[in-house]
Amino acid sequence: MTKSLPARTSHGLGSWSSREPFASLRQEMNDLLSRFSTEDEGGWLSGERIPTLDLMETDTAIEVKVDVPGIKPDEIDIEVRADSLMVSGEHKEETKEEKEDEGKTFHRIERRTGSFSRMVPIPCPVDEETVTAQCSDGVLTINLPKTEESKSRKIKVRS
């Protein structure tokens, strides 16, 4: 009696020819990334988020735009210090137990929850009392008016 070997799944070059190459690459990357995370502990790729931002300067103000998709305005804290801006907060999502009580069975939960923070140096002194912030469509816009001393002035050259 001959023993048969179990079927072998090939992830080598042969699998590339049997299906569209980019779909195969995408699947291999998804498999690799899924090994780094677990549903219970968050895995290696979880942790604190670092929101992306843009910092712009005009003659009268510094404007900062921070990407905060899915974050409610009351979950965001903004602090202006002498030479820096700190944007932080915590996004809380309902727990898995609460979701199961509603009669829903979740097979996958990928939306992230947790804390986030970002500190950015401010290039010039700002008037901390008149700073404003607005959140719309997942973008937080912070306007930091410059102090009178830091505003640029045009100097007329005399002949």
HELIX and SHEET records of a PDB file:
HELIX    1   1 LEU A   13  SER A   18  1                                   6    
HELIX    2   2 PRO A   21  ARG A   35  1                                  15    
HELIX    3   3 PRO A   73  GLU A   75  5                                   3    
HELIX    4   4 LYS A   96  ASP A  101  1                                   6    
HELIX    5   5 GLU A  128  THR A  130  5                                   3    
HELIX    6   6 GLU A  148  SER A  150  5                                   3    
SHEET    1   A 4 LEU A  53  GLU A  57  0                                        
SHEET    2   A 4 ALA A  61  ASP A  67 -1                                        
SHEET    3   A 4 VAL A 139  PRO A 145 -1                                        
SHEET    4   A 4 THR A 132  SER A 136 -1                                        
SHEET    1   B 3 ILE A  76  VAL A  80  0                                        
SHEET    2   B 3 SER A  84  HIS A  91 -1                                        
SHEET    3   B 3 GLY A 114  PRO A 121 -1                                        
END                                                                             
